[in-house]
Amino acid sequence: MQPLLFDENLSERLLPLLNDRFPGSQHIRQHGLGGASDRKIWSYALENKYMLVTKDEDFIRLSISLGHPPKVVCMAIGNASNEKTAALLLRSVETIERLAANPETGFLVLHNS
């Protein structure tokens, strides 16, 4: 599966919780992109073949206006703990895989149900 790139509104502490199912995933701070513009993060994800994971709806707007890749997983979860955020991503692995494989879909919104 395509590795994930976590936006700064999600914790770097998610990485070890998800490494088994999402190998190669990174956080933007690991690439010196903390505080970078959404466009710069978008370009980095595109150039490096990451799927963006964020809480920022602006990336959905970028997906609509610029198309994809990169694909975007938007976490509509409020102030959830790292454990709850990781659990939601792990429960959604098959859905995220379908997003990655579908050439016509650019983003996915996940929420706790």
Secondary structure as GFF3:
##gff-version 3
##sequence-region A 1 113
A	DSSP	beta_strand	4	6	.	.	.	ID=ss1
A	DSSP	alpha_helix	14	18	.	.	.	ID=ss2
A	DSSP	beta_strand	26	27	.	.	.	ID=ss3
A	DSSP	three_ten_helix	28	31	.	.	.	ID=ss4
A	DSSP	alpha_helix	38	47	.	.	.	ID=ss5
A	DSSP	beta_strand	51	54	.	.	.	ID=ss6
A	DSSP	alpha_helix	58	66	.	.	.	ID=ss7
A	DSSP	beta_strand	72	75	.	.	.	ID=ss8
A	DSSP	alpha_helix	82	91	.	.	.	ID=ss9
A	DSSP	alpha_helix	93	101	.	.	.	ID=ss10
A	DSSP	beta_strand	107	110	.	.	.	ID=ss11
###
